[in-house]
Amino acid sequence: MEMAFIILIGAIAAILANRSIAVFNDGLRPIVSEHVEGRMTRRDLGFTAFAMSFGLVIGFGIPFTLSASIILVHSILLGTDIIGLMTPKNKWGTPLAALIGGAYGAGLLVGLEGFVKLFDYLPLNFLEAMGGVGAPVVVTFMAFPALAVAMQFSVKKGVITFIVAALVRQLAVWLNGTEVLNFSGTPVVLNQEGMALIAGMIFLVVFAMKEKAEEGAGVNLAAIFSDKVAKIRKNVVFFMVIGGLIAAATNLAIMAGDPISLQLLAEGKGSEAGLAAAARALGFIPLVASTAIVTGVYSPVGFTLIFVVGFFAPNVWVALVVGAIIIALEVLLLSSIAKFLDKYPGIRNSGENIRGAMTKLLEVALLIGGANAANTIAPGFGFFFIAGFYLLNEIAGRPIVRMAVGPVGAIAVGIIANILVALGLMVIPQ
């Protein structure tokens, strides 16, 4: 079942990209639209897609996938963007894209399983240590609403949001420790990071809702680009199929939509992963809705709410059905969502700040996590390597995105440590 879902996701996503219906890379949507409207050749589109996505697959998607033994959706969908856009858009090119896309998905899953088994044969098995890469992510994630508030409104409001979120977290810790909350004699355990996150998100939404568009100043994007909205709605069945499949794969714990929920899922915290995915989706609704309406090109994961469905659904079949329904509703409500965002520009603008805040926090958390994991693998040398790797990457103009420096560096230390152990130059740490 797992293999079937991944193959189908890879094949359908490649078809959607090949037919210029949907691409996962947010930056590619306007470029695909340029090709559809005849201002860019297919060859240039394919090479642009490769240039924009290949580095992210290798430097971002694959390292996270390997560190948690769960497929980060970027690994597969950024790859299918490349496959779909580099194959011709004709009667034989589309089936070819589907075939390569399905094989690519299968290769990811088989390669992941083989990679995990390979660790048992290494002189120094560093797979368990790699789990430390994402350890700081869970704790730091609760601070992103405060950072988003500071970026959009003011540092003062951001500090207030941060303090309240911290107090809510400690209150949850105290309630869990004293077992004051109970139901029929059974203690109710609160997730402290989750409670802090909810408190911060309430502040962010309240501040954003206070910003309203001036009378007559709003622009009805859905009306201006009605033909683009109609094109997306026409392909709603495709979105329902891939949306249901991705929700089902998430429910099976073989896929996650972002590094934060990926780490939580790897730790067996499905509910917390769902909450993190829901918070992330809030930041993606304005971006996906606005780029889709303007370009006529959607995202194969929609507003990313299908991942939330996957985490909270009781079983894989419910996830499949509800995921399909949710993404269909997203498509059908595009015009209404656009009108809402025009009415509340604060909500629309918060999307960019939410993503920016998440990125900044992940850069810091994953660098710390990567350093800790590397130092567990090779004490002393791990900190030295990650520090040098980070600084050299910055000086070189960041060929590897900051967010991936920690995970990639930890993997590199694991490989180097195994070579040193094999040569007798390093003793396996106890």
C-alpha positions in Angstrom: 0.0 0.0 0.0 2.8 2.4 0.9 4.6 1.8 -2.4 1.4 2.1 -4.4 0.6 5.5 -2.8 4.1 6.9 -3.3 4.2 5.7 -7.0 0.8 7.3 -7.7 1.8 10.5 -6.0 5.0 10.7 -8.1 3.2 9.9 -11.3 0.2 12.3 -10.9 2.4 15.1 -9.6 4.6 14.8 -12.7 1.5 14.8 -14.9 0.2 18.0 -13.2 3.6 19.7 -13.8 3.8 18.5 -17.4 0.3 19.8 -18.2 1.1 23.2 -16.5 -1.8 22.5 -14.0 0.2 22.6 -10.7 3.8 22.8 -9.4 5.0 22.5 -5.9 7.8 25.1 -6.0 6.1 28.4 -5.2 8.6 30.4 -7.3 7.9 28.3 -10.4 4.2 29.2 -10.7 4.7 32.6 -12.3 7.3 31.1 -14.6 5.0 28.3 -15.7 2.4 30.9 -16.4 4.9 32.7 -18.7 5.3 29.5 -20.7 1.6 28.9 -20.9 1.1 32.4 -22.3 3.8 31.9 -24.9 6.5 34.1 -23.5 8.9 31.3 -22.6 10.0 28.2 -24.5 9.5 24.7 -23.1 13.3 24.2 -23.1 13.9 27.3 -21.0 11.1 26.4 -18.7 12.6 22.9 -18.1 16.1 24.3 -17.4 14.7 27.0 -15.1 12.8 24.3 -13.1 16.0 22.3 -12.8 18.0 25.2 -11.6 15.4 26.3 -9.1 14.5 22.9 -7.6 17.4 20.5 -8.0 19.5 22.1 -5.2 16.6 22.0 -2.9 16.0 18.3 -3.5 19.6 17.4 -2.8 20.4 20.0 -0.1 17.0 20.2 1.7 14.6 17.4 0.9 16.9 14.4 0.9 18.9 15.2 4.1 15.6 15.6 6.2 14.2 12.5 4.6 17.3 10.5 5.6 17.5 12.0 9.1 14.0 10.9 10.1 13.5 7.9 7.7 10.2 9.6 6.6 9.8 11.2 3.2 9.8 15.0 3.3 7.3 16.0 0.6 9.9 18.4 -0.9 12.0 15.4 -1.9 9.4 14.0 -4.2 7.4 17.0 -5.4 10.3 19.2 -6.2 11.7 16.3 -8.2 8.4 15.7 -10.0 8.3 19.5 -10.9 11.6 19.0 -12.7 10.5 15.7 -14.4 7.2 17.1 -15.5 8.5 20.4 -16.9 11.6 18.8 -18.6 9.5 16.3 -20.5 7.6 17.5 -23.7 4.0 18.5 -23.3 2.6 16.2 -25.9 0.9 12.8 -26.4 4.0 10.8 -25.5 5.7 13.3 -23.2 2.9 13.2 -20.6 2.9 9.4 -20.2 6.7 9.5 -20.0 6.5 12.1 -17.2 4.1 9.9 -15.3 6.3 6.8 -15.8 9.5 8.6 -14.6 7.6 10.4 -11.8 6.2 7.1 -10.5 9.6 5.4 -10.8 11.2 8.4 -9.0 8.7 8.0 -6.1 9.4 4.3 -5.8 13.1 4.9 -5.9 12.8 7.3 -3.0 10.9 4.8 -0.8 13.1 1.8 -1.7 16.3 3.9 -1.4 15.2 5.1 2.0 14.5 1.6 3.3 17.9 0.4 1.8 19.7 3.3 3.3 18.4 2.5 6.8 19.5 -1.1 6.5 22.9 0.0 5.2 23.6 1.7 8.6 23.8 -1.8 10.3 26.8 -2.6 8.2 28.8 0.5 8.9 31.7 0.5 11.4 29.9 3.4 13.2 26.1 3.4 13.0 25.2 7.0 13.3 21.5 6.7 12.4 20.3 7.1 16.0 22.6 10.2 16.5 21.0 11.8 13.4 17.7 11.9 15.3 19.2 14.7 17.3 19.2 17.0 14.3 15.5 17.8 14.7 15.4 17.8 18.6 15.6 21.6 19.0 13.0 22.2 16.3 10.0 21.0 18.5 10.8 23.4 21.3 11.8 26.4 19.2 8.8 26.1 16.9 6.4 27.6 19.6 8.3 30.9 19.3 7.5 31.6 15.6 4.2 33.4 16.2 6.0 36.0 18.4 8.7 36.4 15.8 6.0 36.9 13.1 4.2 39.5 15.2 7.5 41.3 15.7 8.3 41.3 12.0 4.8 42.5 10.9 3.6 44.8 13.7 6.3 45.8 16.2 9.1 44.4 18.4 7.1 45.4 21.5 4.1 43.4 20.5 6.4 40.5 19.5 7.9 40.5 23.0 4.5 40.6 24.7 3.4 37.6 22.5 6.6 35.7 23.4 6.2 36.3 27.1 2.6 35.2 27.1 3.4 32.1 25.1 6.3 31.2 27.5 4.0 31.7 30.5 1.3 29.5 28.9 3.9 26.8 28.3 5.0 26.8 31.9 1.4 26.8 33.1 0.8 23.7 31.1 4.0 22.1 32.6 2.7 23.0 36.1 -0.8 21.6 35.4 0.7 18.3 34.0 2.9 18.0 37.1 0.2 18.6 39.7 -2.5 16.7 37.8 -5.0 19.4 38.6 -6.8 18.7 35.4 -8.4 15.3 35.3 -11.4 13.6 33.7 -13.2 10.9 35.8 -10.0 10.5 37.8 -7.8 10.2 34.8 -5.2 13.1 34.5 -5.5 15.2 31.4 -2.0 15.8 29.9 -1.5 19.0 28.0 1.1 19.4 25.3 3.1 22.4 26.6 4.6 23.4 23.2 1.2 23.1 21.6 -0.5 25.3 24.2 2.2 27.9 23.8 1.8 27.8 20.0 -2.0 28.3 20.2 -1.5 31.3 22.5 0.9 32.9 20.1 -1.3 32.2 17.1 -4.2 33.9 18.9 -2.2 37.1 19.3 -1.0 37.0 15.7 -4.5 36.5 14.3 -6.0 39.3 16.5 -3.3 41.8 15.5 -3.7 40.8 11.8 -7.5 41.1 11.9 -7.2 44.7 13.2 -5.7 45.7 9.8 -8.6 46.3 7.4 -8.6 47.6 3.9 -9.7 51.2 3.4 -13.1 51.7 1.8 -12.7 51.3 -1.9 -9.0 50.4 -1.7 -9.5 46.6 -2.0 -8.7 44.8 -5.3 -10.9 41.9 -6.3 -8.2 39.6 -7.6 -10.7 36.8 -8.4 -12.7 39.0 -10.6 -9.6 40.3 -12.5 -8.2 36.8 -13.1 -11.5 34.9 -13.4 -10.2 32.9 -16.4 -7.3 31.7 -14.3 -9.6 30.7 -11.5 -11.8 28.8 -14.0 -8.8 26.9 -15.3 -7.9 25.7 -11.8 -11.5 24.7 -11.0 -11.7 22.7 -14.3 -8.9 20.4 -13.0 -10.4 19.9 -9.5 -10.6 16.1 -10.0 -6.8 15.9 -10.4 -6.3 17.8 -7.2 -8.8 15.6 -5.4 -6.9 12.5 -6.4 -3.4 13.7 -5.4 -4.7 15.5 -2.3 -6.4 12.3 -1.1 -3.2 10.2 -1.8 -0.9 12.7 0.1 -3.3 12.8 3.1 -3.3 8.9 3.1 0.5 8.7 2.8 0.8 11.2 5.8 -1.6 9.0 7.8 0.6 6.0 7.1 3.5 8.0 8.6 5.6 7.7 5.4 5.4 11.4 4.4 5.3 14.8 6.1 4.9 18.3 4.7 7.6 20.2 6.6 10.7 19.6 8.8 8.8 20.4 12.0 5.9 18.0 11.6 8.4 15.5 10.2 10.4 15.5 13.4 7.3 15.2 15.6 6.0 12.4 13.4 9.4 10.6 13.8 9.0 10.9 17.5 5.5 9.3 17.3 3.8 12.6 18.2 1.1 12.6 15.5 -1.3 15.1 17.2 1.5 17.6 17.8 2.6 17.1 14.2 -0.9 17.9 13.1 -1.0 21.1 15.1 2.3 22.2 13.7 1.1 21.4 10.2 -2.1 23.5 10.8 -0.1 26.5 12.0 2.1 26.2 8.9 -0.9 26.0 6.6 -2.1 29.4 8.0 1.0 31.0 6.5 0.6 29.2 3.1 -3.1 30.1 2.4 -2.4 33.7 1.4 0.7 32.7 -0.8 -0.9 29.7 -2.5 -4.3 31.5 -3.1 -2.8 34.7 -4.5 -0.2 33.0 -6.8 -2.8 30.5 -8.0 -5.4 33.2 -8.8 -2.8 35.4 -10.6 -1.1 32.5 -12.6 -3.8 29.9 -13.0 -1.3 27.3 -11.7 -2.1 25.6 -8.4 -0.1 23.6 -5.9 -0.4 19.8 -5.8 -0.7 20.1 -2.0 -3.1 23.0 -2.0 -3.0 25.1 1.1 -1.1 22.1 2.9 -4.3 21.4 4.9 -4.2 17.8 3.5 -1.3 17.1 5.8 -3.4 18.2 8.8 -6.1 15.7 7.6 -3.5 13.0 7.4 -2.3 13.5 10.9 -5.7 13.6 12.6 -7.7 11.1 10.5 -8.4 7.8 12.4 -7.3 5.6 9.5 -5.8 5.8 6.0 -9.2 5.5 4.1 -10.8 8.3 6.0 -7.6 10.4 5.3 -7.9 9.5 1.6 -11.6 10.6 1.3 -11.4 13.7 3.6 -8.1 14.8 2.0 -9.8 14.8 -1.4 -12.8 16.7 -0.1 -10.6 19.4 1.6 -8.5 20.2 -1.4 -11.7 20.3 -3.6 -13.2 22.8 -1.2 -10.0 24.9 -1.4 -10.2 25.1 -5.1 -14.0 25.9 -5.2 -13.6 28.6 -2.5 -10.6 30.3 -4.2 -12.7 33.4 -5.1 -14.2 33.7 -1.6 -10.7 33.4 0.0 -9.4 36.1 -2.3 -12.2 38.5 -1.3 -11.5 37.8 2.4 -7.8 38.5 2.0 -8.6 41.7 0.2 -10.8 42.7 3.1 -8.2 41.9 5.7 -4.7 42.8 4.3 -3.2 42.1 7.7 -4.1 38.4 7.3 -2.7 38.4 3.7 0.5 40.0 4.8 0.9 37.7 7.7 1.5 34.8 5.4 4.9 36.1 4.3 5.9 36.9 7.9 4.8 33.5 9.2 6.9 31.8 6.5 9.8 34.1 7.2 9.6 33.5 11.0 9.5 29.7 10.5 12.5 29.9 8.2 14.6 31.9 10.6 13.7 29.6 13.5 14.4 26.5 11.5 17.8 27.9 10.4 18.8 28.4 14.0 17.2 25.2 15.4 18.6 22.9 12.7 22.1 24.4 13.0 22.0 23.7 16.7 20.5 20.2 16.2 23.0 19.4 13.4 25.9 20.5 15.7 24.7 18.4 18.6 24.1 15.3 16.3 27.6 15.8 14.7 29.2 16.1 18.1 27.5 12.9 19.3 28.9 11.1 16.3 32.4 12.5 16.7 32.9 14.3 20.0 34.8 17.6 19.6 35.3 17.2 15.8 31.5 17.5 15.3 31.3 21.0 16.7 34.5 22.0 14.8 33.2 20.7 11.5 29.7 22.3 11.7 31.1 25.7 12.7 33.6 25.7 9.9 31.1 24.3 7.4 28.5 27.0 8.3 31.0 29.9 8.0 32.6 28.6 4.8 29.1 28.2 3.3 28.3 31.8 4.2 31.5 33.1 2.7 30.9 31.1 -0.5 27.5 32.8 -1.0 25.4 30.0 0.5 25.5 27.3 -2.2 23.6 25.2 0.5 20.6 26.9 2.0 21.1 27.8 5.7 18.3 25.5 6.8 20.1 22.5 5.4 23.6 23.2 6.7 23.0 21.4 10.0 21.5 18.2 8.6 24.0 18.0 5.6 26.9 18.7 8.0 25.8 16.0 10.4 25.6 13.4 7.5 29.1 14.5 6.3 30.5 14.1 9.8 28.9 10.6 10.0 30.6 9.6 6.7 34.0 11.1 7.7 33.8 9.4 11.1 33.2 6.0 9.5 36.2 6.5 7.2 38.4 7.4 10.3 37.1 4.4 12.2 37.8 2.1 9.3 41.4 3.5 9.0 41.9 3.1 12.8 42.2 6.8 13.3 39.2 7.1 15.5 37.7 5.1 18.4 34.0 4.5 18.4 32.5 6.8 21.1 30.8 4.9 23.9 
